[in-house]
Amino acid sequence: AVVSTQSTWEAVVSTQSTWEAVVSTQSTWEAVVSTQSTWEAVVSTQSTWKNAVIAPPVQEPPEQLPRFYRVEVEQGVTYRMTQNLDDKFPGQVAAQGLVVEAERQDADFIRCSNGLWLPKRIGRQPLLKAVDDEMQHYEVLVQPGISFRRSMDMEDKSKREFAKFGDRITAYRTEGDWVAIPGGLWLPLCIRDEASSKVTQLLRPEAPRESRRGNRSLEWTYDQAVAELEKDGGDKAPRAIQLQRNESRRSQISVYSG
């Protein structure tokens, strides 16, 4: 009986060992399956990476710098020959209120149409102010064009500067029958013949941006033009209103105030 009991006990121990071996084998198999799944995931990721289209980096649009600047300081600003505050051009000063056009610029300087430079600021003190939104635009109406003037004098012509027929002219101020051009030049709006009271229009103002529809310029009727002039000019009504027709035979109003 003792021997039989011992044999039974050994059989139980053997069965337990076999069971533990099965459990160990199952754990090993699960580990293999888990490893295989992980490897397949790695391979899948690698394939996806190889086939992926790499999007280009997002680029911000270039900053649109102002084109026109007005001198703000009372004493004016001395022109520089280079982009160096100490490289002054003696006697050449941009007076307060003058508007200049920037042909080239960086964060600190602009190069004007005369080839000289103006600083935008000295330290924290701003010297120039961007005034693009304040500019006025005109179209040259006469052929072959109009000579720029160095002052508000018809005889004081600039020998080099000339506005051709059809050119778009940018101005920053109107004084009587004259418009001030960036850089210190002038153009007459019209020519008046005092003897005959005849007025010849040289420049036509461009319609305000908010008054346009699409790319078409605003075209007033006769009555609309008179109403606008009376509203703007009050008792200083225009002395002559001339109705012109262009090649497409559409009526346009040419206004000469005075």
C-alpha positions in Angstrom: 0.0 0.0 0.0 2.8 2.3 0.9 4.5 1.6 -2.4 1.3 2.1 -4.3 0.7 5.5 -2.6 4.2 6.6 -3.5 3.7 5.6 -7.1 0.5 7.6 -7.2 2.2 10.6 -5.7 5.0 10.4 -8.3 2.4 10.2 -11.0 0.7 13.4 -9.7 4.1 15.1 -9.5 4.8 14.0 -13.1 1.4 15.3 -14.3 2.1 18.6 -12.6 5.5 18.9 -14.3 3.9 18.1 -17.6 1.2 20.8 -17.0 3.8 23.4 -16.1 5.7 22.5 -19.3 2.5 23.0 -21.3 1.8 26.4 -19.7 5.4 27.4 -20.3 5.2 26.4 -23.9 1.9 28.3 -24.3 3.6 31.5 -22.8 6.5 31.1 -25.2 4.2 30.8 -28.2 2.2 33.8 -27.2 5.5 35.7 -26.9 6.5 34.6 -30.4 3.1 35.7 -31.8 3.4 39.0 -30.0 6.9 39.6 -31.4 5.7 38.7 -34.9 2.8 41.2 -34.7 5.2 43.9 -33.5 7.6 43.1 -36.4 4.8 43.2 -38.9 3.7 46.6 -37.5 7.3 47.9 -37.9 7.4 46.6 -41.5 4.0 48.2 -42.3 5.2 51.5 -40.8 8.4 51.4 -42.8 6.4 50.7 -46.0 4.0 53.6 -45.3 7.0 55.9 -44.7 8.6 55.0 -48.0 5.4 55.5 -49.9 4.4 58.7 -48.1 4.5 62.1 -49.9 6.4 64.6 -47.9 4.5 67.9 -48.0 6.7 71.0 -48.6 7.2 73.4 -45.7 4.5 76.1 -45.5 5.9 79.4 -46.7 4.4 82.7 -45.6 3.8 85.2 -48.4 6.5 87.9 -48.6 5.7 91.0 -46.6 4.4 93.8 -48.8 6.5 96.9 -47.9 5.1 100.4 -48.3 6.1 102.3 -51.4 5.6 106.0 -50.3 6.9 107.7 -47.2 6.4 111.2 -45.7 9.0 113.1 -43.7 7.5 113.6 -40.3 10.2 115.5 -38.3 10.1 119.3 -38.2 13.7 119.8 -39.1 13.6 117.4 -42.0 15.9 114.5 -42.7 19.4 114.8 -44.3 19.9 112.5 -47.2 22.6 109.8 -46.9 24.9 108.6 -49.7 24.9 105.1 -48.4 23.0 103.0 -45.8 25.0 104.6 -43.0 23.7 107.2 -40.6 27.0 109.0 -40.6 27.4 109.2 -44.4 25.4 112.4 -44.8 25.1 114.4 -48.0 25.7 118.0 -46.8 23.0 120.5 -47.8 20.6 117.8 -49.2 17.6 117.7 -46.8 14.2 116.2 -47.3 11.9 118.8 -45.8 9.0 118.0 -43.4 5.9 117.0 -45.3 7.8 115.9 -48.4 6.7 112.5 -49.8 9.3 110.3 -51.3 9.1 107.0 -53.3 11.1 104.0 -52.1 12.9 102.3 -55.0 14.7 100.0 -52.6 14.4 99.5 -48.8 15.2 97.4 -45.8 14.1 97.7 -42.2 16.1 100.9 -41.6 16.6 102.8 -44.9 14.9 103.6 -48.2 16.6 104.6 -51.4 14.8 107.4 -53.1 14.4 108.1 -56.9 17.4 110.6 -56.7 19.6 107.7 -55.8 20.2 108.9 -52.2 19.1 107.2 -49.0 16.9 108.3 -46.1 16.8 106.6 -42.7 13.4 105.4 -41.5 14.3 106.1 -37.8 17.1 107.0 -35.5 17.0 104.9 -32.4 13.3 104.7 -31.4 12.5 108.1 -33.1 10.6 107.5 -36.4 11.5 109.9 -39.1 9.3 108.7 -42.0 5.7 107.5 -42.1 4.2 105.2 -44.7 1.4 107.0 -46.6 0.4 104.6 -49.5 -3.2 104.9 -48.5 -3.1 108.7 -48.8 -1.9 108.8 -52.4 -3.9 110.2 -55.3 -3.7 108.9 -58.9 -4.2 110.7 -62.2 -4.1 109.9 -65.9 -2.2 112.0 -68.4 -4.7 113.2 -71.1 -2.6 115.1 -73.6 -0.2 114.0 -76.3 2.7 113.6 -76.2 2.6 114.3 -72.5 3.5 116.9 -69.8 6.9 118.0 -68.5 7.2 117.9 -64.7 7.9 121.2 -63.0 10.3 121.9 -60.2 7.9 124.4 -58.7 4.3 125.6 -59.2 5.5 127.7 -62.2 4.6 126.6 -65.8 8.0 127.9 -67.0 10.0 126.0 -64.4 10.2 122.8 -66.3 12.4 119.8 -65.4 14.7 118.9 -68.2 14.7 115.2 -67.5 11.3 114.3 -66.1 8.4 113.8 -68.5 4.9 112.2 -68.0 3.8 110.5 -71.3 0.3 110.4 -72.6 -1.7 107.7 -70.8 0.7 107.4 -67.9 -0.7 106.8 -64.4 0.7 109.5 -62.1 0.9 109.3 -58.4 0.5 112.5 -56.3 0.3 113.2 -52.6 -1.2 116.7 -52.4 -3.2 119.1 -54.5 -2.7 122.9 -54.4 -5.0 124.9 -56.7 -4.3 123.7 -60.2 -1.2 121.7 -59.2 -0.4 118.3 -57.8 2.7 117.5 -55.8 4.6 114.5 -57.0 6.8 112.3 -54.7 10.3 113.5 -54.7 9.6 117.3 -54.9 8.3 117.8 -58.5 4.9 119.2 -59.6 2.4 118.7 -62.5 -0.3 121.1 -63.6 -3.8 119.8 -63.6 -5.0 122.1 -66.4 -4.0 125.2 -68.5 -6.3 128.2 -68.2 -6.6 130.9 -70.9 -7.7 133.9 -69.0 -8.6 135.8 -72.1 -11.1 133.3 -73.5 -11.8 131.5 -70.1 -10.9 128.3 -71.9 -9.6 125.5 -69.7 -7.6 122.5 -71.1 -7.5 119.6 -68.8 -4.1 117.9 -68.6 -4.7 115.3 -65.9 -7.8 113.3 -65.0 -8.2 112.0 -61.4 -8.7 108.3 -61.0 -11.9 107.1 -59.4 -11.6 106.4 -55.6 -11.0 102.7 -55.0 -14.2 102.3 -53.0 -16.2 103.8 -55.9 -15.1 101.2 -58.4 -16.9 98.0 -59.5 -14.4 95.4 -60.6 -11.7 96.9 -62.8 -14.0 99.6 -64.4 -13.4 103.2 -63.5 -16.3 105.2 -62.2 -18.0 107.3 -64.9 -20.4 110.0 -63.8 -23.2 111.6 -65.7 -23.2 115.3 -66.2 -25.7 115.8 -63.4 -23.8 113.5 -61.0 -20.6 115.4 -61.6 -22.2 118.8 -61.0 -23.8 117.5 -57.8 -20.4 116.1 -56.5 -18.6 119.3 -57.3 -21.3 121.5 -55.6 -21.1 119.2 -52.5 -17.3 119.3 -52.3 -16.7 122.8 -53.4 -19.7 124.7 -51.9 -19.8 128.2 -53.3 -16.5 127.6 -55.2 -18.3 126.0 -58.1 -16.2 125.0 -61.1 -16.0 127.7 -63.8 -16.1 125.1 -66.6 -17.4 121.6 -67.1 -16.5 120.1 -70.4 -18.2 116.9 -71.7 -15.7 114.7 -73.6 -16.2 111.5 -75.5 -13.7 108.7 -75.8 -13.2 106.3 -78.7 -16.0 104.0 -77.5 -18.4 107.0 -77.5 -19.2 106.6 -73.8 -19.7 110.0 -72.2 -17.2 111.0 -69.5 -17.0 114.2 -67.4 -13.8 116.3 -67.4 -13.9 118.8 -64.5 -11.9 121.9 -64.2 -12.3 123.6 -60.8 -11.2 127.1 -60.0 
